[in-house]
Amino acid sequence: MKSKFYFGFLAMAAIAATGCSSEVENATDLKGNAIEFGTYVGRDANSRATVLDLDGLKASGFGVFAYYTAQADYADGATANFMNNQKVEFTTDWTYSPLKYWPNNPGDKVTFFAYAPYDVAGAVLTPNAGTITFTVADAVANQQDLTVSDATSNKNLTKQAVTGKVNFNFKHVLARVGLNVEAMVDRVNGDATGDPDTNKENGTLDDKTTIKVTKVELIGKFDKEATINLGTSAWSGVAPAATDVIYTWEAANFVTSVADNVTTTKQQLNNANNYAMLIPQPVTGMTVKITYDVITTDSKLPGGNSTITNVITSAPFNFNFEQGKAYMFNLHLGMTSVKFSASVADWDTGSEIVVNLPINN
């Protein structure tokens, strides 16, 4: 069976960027001038585990840095002298300890930054610089979402009314990558990107053939470590790696029913816990490599089937991963069936051979 691989992508803006959010209200009793917190988090219908959603925020809590600067405005390099990676947890409301109170001097200012999930793996906090240096885990299964509060909303706050809250609007600051897969049988889409899909006459996969995806690799010179400024929400120190970095989805990272039986209908391949989480960056010469088996039931063969393992790599392409956006890469597995034709030739009469026999009188 002759196989082809066509790769495409679908870019989807993360819901956090659309302004659609869900609010968690505090239900605490009024505590005078105590500082209370409320939160907003970008809402994502596909969010689970590695992608931080509202439930994930409640489960993990978030960390707060607070900078008391008296009458001056906050500036990079200020000392985290009011809160230093203070954990805020959710029970029936958002709580933390020890409780802090607003300065009573008129015009005194406090600046608040926050990140989530609390104590996220791969994060090195530098409170007095107001930065987080983040390293992306090698295995997709171990990669986590990172959110930070809106950089401008909680700078240089003065004493609030007793009913006021410091509200954190958390935004996704990484780029998220997921996978879709479909079989394109016989009539293959020739569009190099696969988007839009102009193939309207996809063939039918033979009922004795099964396509099974075992591995997908995203290969490129990805920068795995960079620093985000909590005061600007901007990344710095992003540069291409010297050699290729490979982010791999294995069988355990897939929706089993999809990976073990790829059909002619596009379906999400990665399970909800296994999106790749990348530092935002442009990548030049990236490729996608996919390993899959084509299994055909045939009682005339040893073991009752044939299994052909295909390893196909896309042509290199350039792509810019943007902060807070989600991307679905569409994997088109082009399957071309083996076809036969036959004709029957006339007998070859060869050369005429004359045998002279003696004449009997």
Buried (B, 14 or more C-beta within 10 A) or exposed (E): EEBBBBBBBBBBEBBBBEEEBEEBEBEBEEEEBEBBBBBBBBBBEBBBBBBBBBEBBBBBBBBBBBBBBEEEEBEEEBEBBBBBEBBBBBEEBBBBEEEBEBBEEEEBBBBBBBBBBBBBEBBEBEBBBBBBBBEBBEEBBEBBBBBBBBBEEBBEBEBBEEEBBBBBBBBBBBBBBBBBBBBBBBEBBEBEBBBEBEBEEBBEBEEEBBBBBBBBBBBBBBBBBBBBBBBEBEBEEBEBBEEEBEBBBBEEBBBEEBBBBBBBEBBBBBBBEBBBBBBBBEBEBBBBBBBBBBBBEEEEEEEEBBEEEBEBEBEEBEBEBBBBBBBBBBBBBBBBEEEEEEEEEEEEEEEEEEEEEEEEE
